[in-house]
Structures are given as structure tokens and as C-alpha cells.
Amino acid sequence: MKEKPGSGCRRTATMLEDAMGFADEHLTPLVDAGLGNSAYLVDLGDGRALAVDASRDLRALREAADRCRLAVAFAADTHLHADFLTGALQLAADDGATVLASAAGHRAFPHTALGDGDEVDLGGLTLRALATPGHTDEHLSFLLLDGSRVLGVFTGGSLIVGSAARTDLQGADRAEELARAQYRSLRRLTELPVATEVWPTHGAGSFCSAPPGSERTTTIGAEKRANDLLAAPDEDAFVARLLGSLGSYPAYFARLAEVNRHGPALLAGAPGLKPLTPARLRALLADGAYLVDARPVTEFAAGHVPGAVSNALRPAFATWTGWLLPPDVPLAFVLGPGQDPDELAWQAAKIGYDRLAGQLDGGMEAWRADGGPAETIGLVAAGRIGDRPVLDVRQDEEFAAGHLPGAAHTELGDLAADGHEIRDGTVVMCGHGERAMSAASLLARRGSRDLAVLVGGAPDWVKATGRPLEGDR
């Protein structure tokens, strides 16, 4: 997670009287670019802080709190998160924080259960719960008040920048029902003063459905002017627009909400990766462990352990770990020089992957030195595909926006789940190469041969060939 630069630590009484300047001086957004989410640390003005929608990966939050000399006294969750494990329980255990969450969520650990209109005295400021179901049944937004003055609202997965979060996480059969609830929730939020600052959890890059863009906070007035969903003429039109915007979402979303309901396992310390000898790695693989190669695409292509799944260590590493790999088997890893095993372990931990067997000590060099076999996957330049079959593994909306003529299409997430096999000699492509190499590695595990990965994406093919893409729009 990256902390937004420029967030201040000053705690002045006069700022508490100035709603317009509150966020600049007292609120630190903590952006997880990989998952597309924001947590928030709120300076309460007396050396204590409120954390909102904190992830199990608390590194950035703790760094910000320590720098500002704040003790986290409250940890509020807007909803039962499906895309990451909550850090509220860890904050309660380590810092004595009071957990604030919806009573309708029936969480199985100690917390202050809140319903619509309930208020919590934060010691000068007040947090008021607003029932805003839609993204989930038990979703709350939290209005932050200084007396009667509205400072802002934490909207979680209700009103977000330019949209509203998806409503199909409880199943496709409930998507319309919850979309109608989302319509009513957004209408309720837009009754707040137009200057009210809106602090959503989900943002660009989130598979909980947020449009692309750099802005992660907004105001009620800005959303009234620019949010296409709020411009819908009636509820039916709103529902049609929202449901029509929903794409697929990672497989692990189906299990994390229930883990958060019961409370994720507490961490005794930072997760890490222990070293594995080649012999130990062979034994683990023989017992059913998966091997994940986190090196860059070019290094994986040049030589990897047979059967390894490519998932390059990058901001999206956690998402694709949760989408492509089973949660109930040990995972071993291959890293390259300069890659951070602690970062990898934290990315896995924040989505509940705790069965980390370790990393190959010495990497591929040690594997080869021990006599281990290696396989390769070719890289193909955009102008050299020729008449080879092409498989495009981008998301549906990306494919529809423009694809190579005649390309087959299966989303990477579906490829992992459906046992899909392809013709030998296929060129696999995505937007840059990372997803395509993940797909090629999965297909190679199933026996496909002579695979290659396109270097770059569709625009590179257009530039190299001068030919147009096909597309539905």
C-alpha cells in the first residue's frame, strides 16, 4: 500500500472548526493501488486516531500513525470486505482499538455493533452510521461530524468516484435486488450538503467495480454533476446501467466475506518466506504444492521450473494469486534478484493466503546447479505472429474494445477455472504480457506445447502491421 504524499500530521483545535480544511490536515488516505482500494487514518486531534477499512496489511497505516504519533483507538469497517481481509481485528488485538461495524453483519468477534443512525463519540468528533445497503446487505456509510457540522462521509462500496460498487457479490440472483437497494442508498447520500467530502474505499483498479481514473475522493456536488449512475432518470434506468457495467471478479471474492465475518487469523508477526533447497522444493511439489514464479515475464520465458505458474510480482500480484491459485494448498515461490520476499508475503497475507511454504534459495541458478530441469516459453514481437492462432486473455470489455482479427478469447480468470485447452503453437496475449504469461504457464501445466507470449498488446500489433483491430465498439 502507498500512502498519499503530503498528508499532514498537525493537530490544531482551529482545524476542527473548519470543515473545509479538515481532510487536508487530519485525514490520510492509504491507497492500495493493486487492489484499487483506499483505507483512511483520521487524526482525532488528541493523539488518537480512527482507521477506516484497514487491510490486514497494516504497514502503511502503522507508518503513518507512528510518524504522526497517533494511537489507533477506533477501527471502523464499512462492510464485510470480499477483496481483502480486514485489519480491524489486528488493530483491536495489538492496539486496543474498538472495532465499529454493522450489527447486520453478525460478526463473530467483539465489536461495537451499529445500526442506522447510531453514533459513536470519538472524543470531540462523532461518527454516525448510515445504512447504505447495495454493495452488501449490511453496508454502512459513516458520517464524520464536528458537532452539527458535516466533515465528510466514508462511503465504502456505496457511492464511489463516478459510479457505485457492484451488487452481484451475493450471487447473480440477488444482483438486481441489491442494485435497487444501491439506488436508494445513493439517493440518500446525495441529500447531504453538496460540499460534503466523499471518502470511498473502492476506487480505480478495484474489481468491486470502479471506473478508470486517478481521483479517489470526491464530493457530493461533484458526483451529482458527473456520476453517470446519478444521472439515470429513474430507478430502472439506474439498475440497467449498474448491472450492465459489471464484469467478472476474482474467484477469491466468494470466500473472504465469510472469513471477515468470523475474523481473520491474527498475525503474530510479519509474514515471510523461508528458504527452500531444491530437494525440499521437489518434495513439496510431489506432495501437491504449487510453485509460483514471481519473476518478470522475460526471466520466466528464458527458463522456469516445469509446472510453475507465472505471476510477476507487481501491484496486481495479490489479485491474480487469489484468482488463479487454490487457497488450501502450500505455495512455494521463485523470486529473482532484487525482488522483495516480504512484499510478496504481505500481498498473499492480505487476501488470506497463509500457507506459504517458502522460496527457492538461490533461485533458478540454484535449481539448475542441482540438476533441475527448466522449460521455456517464447516471446513473439507484434509483427511476427504470422498465421499462428492467437488467444486473448484480457477482460471482456478490453477484448470488445479492440482485438486482433480472428483471435480467440477467454478471460484469464476463466482459463484458470475451466480446464480450457488450446492448440499447440498458440500465441497468448493481453495488454502488456504479465497476464498472458500467467495464462501460458497454466496451459503448459495442462500439456499445451510450443506456446508463445506476445510482447506488448493490441496497439503494438496495429503499429507493427498497419492493420486495424476488430471490435464491438
Backbone hydrogen bonds, N-H to C=O, Kabsch-Sander energy under -0.5 kcal/mol:
donor,donor_aa,acceptor,acceptor_aa,energy
2,K,31,V,-3.9
4,K,29,P,-2.0
7,S,4,K,-1.0
8,G,24,D,-1.2
12,T,10,R,-0.5
15,M,12,T,-0.8
16,L,12,T,-1.0
16,L,13,A,-0.5
17,E,13,A,-0.5
17,E,14,T,-1.1
18,D,15,M,-1.4
19,A,17,E,-0.6
21,G,18,D,-0.8
22,F,18,D,-0.6
22,F,19,A,-0.8
23,A,19,A,-0.5
25,E,21,G,-1.3
25,E,22,F,-0.6
26,H,22,F,-2.8
27,L,23,A,-1.5
28,T,41,L,-2.7
30,L,39,A,-3.0
31,V,2,K,-2.2
31,V,29,P,-0.6
32,D,37,N,-3.1
33,A,31,V,-0.9
36,G,32,D,-1.7
37,N,32,D,-1.6
38,S,201,T,-2.2
39,A,30,L,-2.4
40,Y,52,V,-1.8
41,L,28,T,-2.0
42,V,40,Y,-0.5
42,V,50,L,-3.3
43,D,26,H,-3.1
43,D,41,L,-0.6
44,L,42,V,-0.6
44,L,48,R,-2.4
49,A,71,A,-2.1
50,L,42,V,-2.2
51,A,74,F,-2.9
52,V,40,Y,-2.5
53,D,76,A,-3.1
56,R,85,L,-2.1
58,L,56,R,-1.3
62,R,58,L,-2.9
63,E,59,R,-2.2
64,A,60,A,-2.4
65,A,61,L,-2.6
66,D,62,R,-2.7
67,R,63,E,-2.4
68,C,64,A,-1.9
69,R,66,D,-1.0
70,L,65,A,-3.1
71,A,47,G,-2.2
72,V,70,L,-0.5
73,A,49,A,-2.4
73,A,71,A,-0.7
74,F,49,A,-1.6
75,A,98,T,-2.6
76,A,51,A,-3.1
77,D,100,L,-2.3
81,H,79,H,-1.2
85,L,350,K,-3.2
87,G,54,A,-3.0
91,L,87,G,-2.3
92,A,88,A,-2.1
93,A,89,L,-2.2
94,D,90,Q,-2.9
95,D,91,L,-2.1
96,G,92,A,-1.0
97,A,91,L,-1.7
98,T,73,A,-2.7
99,V,97,A,-0.5
100,L,75,A,-2.6
101,A,112,T,-2.0
103,A,114,L,-2.8
105,G,102,S,-1.1
106,H,103,A,-1.5
108,A,261,R,-3.0
112,T,99,V,-3.5
113,A,111,H,-0.8
114,L,101,A,-2.6
117,G,129,A,-3.0
118,D,115,G,-2.2
120,V,127,L,-2.3
122,L,120,V,-0.7
122,L,125,L,-2.9
126,T,145,L,-2.6
127,L,120,V,-2.4
128,R,126,T,-0.5
128,R,143,L,-2.8
129,A,118,D,-3.0
130,L,141,S,-2.9
132,T,130,L,-0.5
132,T,139,H,-2.3
134,G,136,T,-2.0
139,H,136,T,-0.9
140,L,78,T,-2.9
141,S,130,L,-2.9
142,F,154,F,-2.3
143,L,128,R,-3.0
143,L,141,S,-0.5
144,L,142,F,-0.5
144,L,152,G,-2.9
145,L,126,T,-3.0
145,L,143,L,-0.6
146,D,149,R,-2.7
147,G,145,L,-0.5
149,R,146,D,-1.9
151,L,144,L,-2.9
151,L,149,R,-0.6
152,G,144,L,-1.2
153,V,197,E,-2.4
154,F,142,F,-3.0
155,T,153,V,-0.7
155,T,199,W,-0.9
156,G,199,W,-0.7
158,S,155,T,-3.1
160,I,158,S,-0.5
160,I,163,S,-1.9
163,S,160,I,-1.5
165,A,157,G,-0.6
165,A,158,S,-1.2
166,R,208,C,-2.9
171,G,168,D,-1.5
174,R,171,G,-1.6
175,A,172,A,-0.8
178,L,174,R,-2.5
179,A,175,A,-1.8
180,R,176,E,-2.1
181,A,177,E,-1.6
182,Q,178,L,-2.5
183,Y,179,A,-2.1
184,R,180,R,-1.7
185,S,181,A,-2.3
186,L,182,Q,-2.7
187,R,183,Y,-2.1
188,R,184,R,-1.9
189,L,185,S,-2.3
190,T,186,L,-2.2
191,E,188,R,-1.3
192,L,189,L,-1.9
196,T,193,P,-2.1
198,V,218,T,-3.1
199,W,153,V,-3.0
199,W,197,E,-0.5
201,T,156,G,-1.9
202,H,156,G,-1.5
203,G,36,G,-2.8
205,G,210,A,-0.5
206,S,203,G,-2.2
209,S,206,S,-1.2
210,A,206,S,-0.8
218,T,198,V,-2.1
220,I,196,T,-2.1
221,G,194,V,-2.9
223,E,219,T,-2.1
224,K,220,I,-2.1
225,R,221,G,-1.5
226,A,222,A,-2.0
227,N,223,E,-2.3
228,D,162,G,-0.5
228,D,226,A,-0.6
231,A,227,N,-1.1
232,A,229,L,-1.4
238,F,234,D,-2.2
239,V,235,E,-2.7
240,A,236,D,-2.4
241,R,237,A,-2.4
242,L,238,F,-2.8
243,L,239,V,-2.7
244,G,240,A,-1.9
245,S,241,R,-0.7
245,S,242,L,-1.1
246,L,243,L,-1.1
253,F,250,P,-1.5
254,A,251,A,-1.5
255,R,252,Y,-1.7
256,L,252,Y,-1.4
257,A,253,F,-0.7
259,V,255,R,-1.4
260,N,256,L,-2.7
261,R,257,A,-1.6
262,H,258,E,-1.9
263,G,259,V,-1.9
268,A,266,L,-0.5
276,L,359,Q,-2.6
281,L,277,T,-2.5
282,R,278,P,-2.4
283,A,279,A,-2.0
284,L,280,R,-2.3
285,L,281,L,-2.5
286,A,282,R,-2.2
287,D,283,A,-1.2
288,G,285,L,-1.4
289,A,284,L,-2.4
290,Y,330,P,-2.3
292,V,290,Y,-0.5
292,V,332,A,-3.1
293,D,291,L,-0.5
293,D,309,V,-2.8
294,A,292,V,-0.7
294,A,334,V,-2.6
299,E,296,P,-0.5
300,F,296,P,-2.1
301,A,297,V,-2.7
302,A,298,T,-1.5
303,G,299,E,-0.9
303,G,300,F,-0.8
304,H,375,E,-2.2
308,A,305,V,-2.2
309,V,291,L,-2.8
310,S,308,A,-0.5
311,N,293,D,-2.4
313,L,294,A,-2.5
314,R,312,A,-0.7
317,F,314,R,-2.2
318,A,315,P,-0.5
320,W,316,A,-2.0
321,T,317,F,-2.0
322,G,318,A,-2.4
323,W,319,T,-1.3
324,L,320,W,-2.2
325,L,321,T,-2.0
329,V,326,P,-0.6
331,L,355,R,-2.4
332,A,290,Y,-3.0
333,F,358,G,-2.0
334,V,292,V,-2.1
339,Q,336,G,-1.8
344,L,340,D,-1.8
345,A,341,P,-2.4
346,W,342,D,-2.3
347,Q,343,E,-2.4
348,A,344,L,-2.1
349,A,345,A,-2.4
350,K,346,W,-2.3
351,I,348,A,-1.1
352,G,349,A,-1.7
353,Y,348,A,-2.6
354,D,352,G,-1.1
356,L,354,D,-1.8
357,A,331,L,-2.5
357,A,355,R,-0.8
358,G,331,L,-0.9
359,Q,274,K,-2.4
360,L,333,F,-2.8
361,D,276,L,-2.9
363,G,360,L,-2.0
365,E,362,G,-0.6
366,A,362,G,-1.1
366,A,363,G,-0.5
367,W,363,G,-1.8
368,R,364,M,-2.7
369,A,365,E,-2.2
370,D,366,A,-1.4
371,G,368,R,-2.0
372,G,367,W,-2.7
375,E,304,H,-2.7
377,I,301,A,-1.5
378,G,451,L,-1.2
380,V,453,V,-2.6
384,R,381,A,-2.1
385,I,382,A,-0.6
388,R,385,I,-1.6
391,L,427,V,-2.7
392,D,390,V,-0.5
392,D,408,A,-2.9
393,V,391,L,-0.6
393,V,429,M,-2.6
399,F,395,Q,-2.4
400,A,396,D,-2.7
401,A,397,E,-1.4
402,G,398,E,-0.6
402,G,399,F,-1.2
403,H,470,E,-3.4
407,A,404,L,-2.2
408,A,390,V,-2.8
410,T,392,D,-1.8
412,L,393,V,-1.8
415,L,411,E,-2.4
416,A,412,L,-1.8
417,A,413,G,-0.8
418,D,414,D,-2.3
425,G,449,R,-2.3
426,T,423,R,-1.3
427,V,389,P,-3.1
428,V,426,T,-0.6
428,V,452,A,-3.2
429,M,391,L,-2.6
430,C,456,G,-0.6
437,M,433,G,-2.3
438,S,434,E,-2.0
439,A,435,R,-2.5
440,A,436,A,-2.8
441,S,437,M,-2.4
442,L,438,S,-2.0
443,L,439,A,-2.5
444,A,440,A,-2.5
445,R,441,S,-1.7
446,R,442,L,-1.0
447,G,444,A,-1.3
448,S,443,L,-2.2
452,A,426,T,-1.9
453,V,378,G,-2.4
454,L,428,V,-2.5
455,V,380,V,-2.9
456,G,432,H,-1.4
456,G,454,L,-0.7
460,D,457,G,-0.6
461,W,457,G,-1.5
462,V,458,A,-2.2
463,K,459,P,-2.2
464,A,460,D,-2.2
465,T,461,W,-2.4
466,G,462,V,-2.7
470,E,403,H,-3.1
472,D,400,A,-2.0
473,R,400,A,-1.2
